[in-house]
Amino acid sequence: MKFTNKKSLPLYKGGYLILGGVLLSFLSYNYLVENSSLFQLYEIGFFTLLVFLVFVYWYKRAKHIEYDSTGLGLVFISKGVLLSEINNYREQRIEIPKSNLKKFHIKNVFFSKKLYLYIKTHGVIKKVCLDITFLSSNKRKALKMSLDKVVQENSSSK
């Protein structure tokens, strides 16, 4: 099975533009149009902080994810959305043989979803975490079914 969330990337990049536009329009309306402060300083600070926190959340969670389970291995590639064409410093690539996957776990925490892979290498089980927050629910179900199948094959081959 092979899939990616590449079609959603323009939506993720548009989120940055929307956040910037909301903040810019709020500040410009408050100071340029009204010629006086419409809101108190603490309200402006609170709104700016809120938009900044949403921006940071979006930056940390919005990722381009590729998954490939064809062949003898599993390949997970996770890349950042913002500035990834220029400097791809956020890429996380995991390539493992299917036989090394012992179990997996998908954890839902508040507004994020994480995939935990338990991989056996050199007799030690290592836990690897991938952020799959911006993966659609259908693709998450397909990923879960594919990994379930691999884990069942590994447990039955013992």
HELIX and SHEET records of a PDB file:
HELIX    1   1 LYS A    6  SER A    8  5                                   3    
HELIX    2   2 LEU A    9  SER A   28  1                                  20    
HELIX    3   3 TYR A   29  VAL A   33  3                                   5    
HELIX    4   4 LEU A   41  ARG A   61  1                                  21    
HELIX    5   5 LYS A   98  ASN A  100  5                                   3    
HELIX    6   6 SER A  137  SER A  156  1                                  20    
SHEET    1   A 4 LYS A   2  THR A   4  0                                        
SHEET    2   A 4 LYS A  63  ASP A  68 -1                                        
SHEET    3   A 4 GLY A  73  GLY A  80 -1                                        
SHEET    4   A 4 GLN A  92  PRO A  97 -1                                        
SHEET    1   B 3 LEU A 101  VAL A 109  0                                        
SHEET    2   B 3 SER A 112  THR A 121 -1                                        
SHEET    3   B 3 VAL A 124  ASP A 131 -1                                        
END                                                                             
